[in-house]
Amino acid sequence: MIEFLRRETPAFIPPDLWLANSPDLNSVDYCIWGRVQQCVYQKPVKDVDELKQRLVKVWSGLRQTVVDDAIDEWRRRFRACVRVKGQHFEHLL
């Protein structure tokens, strides 16, 4: 998969430059999860089964533009993180 991404994605950032476990660099954490939560919890959730159903419905209904925007934001965040050598970078965004 990595070789495919290197070949097909000009701006691909190799895994040796990825930071582990950083919510500031996880597009689901900093961008998508908030949107999903907002939709899922518009009304009170009755039980775990209903929560699962809502999560699947909302996740499958996300527009591709939301994912694309999260990826674009990730690139900006990653560059800011590299600039400050892994230190706090939110103020640079």
Secondary structure as the mmCIF struct_conf table of DSSP 4:
data_model
#
loop_
_struct_conf.conf_type_id
_struct_conf.id
_struct_conf.beg_label_comp_id
_struct_conf.beg_label_asym_id
_struct_conf.beg_label_seq_id
_struct_conf.end_label_comp_id
_struct_conf.end_label_asym_id
_struct_conf.end_label_seq_id
HELX_RH_AL_P HELX_RH_AL_P1 ILE A 2 GLU A 8
TURN_TY1_P TURN_TY1_P1 PRO A 10 ALA A 11
HELX_LH_PP_P HELX_LH_PP_P1 PHE A 12 PRO A 14
HELX_RH_3T_P HELX_RH_3T_P1 PRO A 15 LEU A 17
HELX_LH_PP_P HELX_LH_PP_P2 TRP A 18 LEU A 19
TURN_TY1_P TURN_TY1_P2 ALA A 20 ASN A 21
HELX_RH_3T_P HELX_RH_3T_P2 PRO A 23 LEU A 25
HELX_RH_AL_P HELX_RH_AL_P2 SER A 27 SER A 27
HELX_RH_PI_P HELX_RH_PI_P1 VAL A 28 ILE A 32
HELX_RH_AL_P HELX_RH_AL_P3 TRP A 33 VAL A 40
TURN_TY1_P TURN_TY1_P3 TYR A 41 GLN A 42
BEND BEND1 LYS A 43 LYS A 43
BEND BEND2 ASP A 47 ASP A 47
HELX_RH_AL_P HELX_RH_AL_P4 VAL A 48 SER A 60
TURN_TY1_P TURN_TY1_P4 GLY A 61 GLY A 61
HELX_RH_AL_P HELX_RH_AL_P5 GLN A 64 ARG A 83
TURN_TY1_P TURN_TY1_P5 VAL A 84 GLY A 86
BEND BEND3 GLN A 87 GLN A 87
HELX_RH_3T_P HELX_RH_3T_P3 GLU A 90 LEU A 92
#
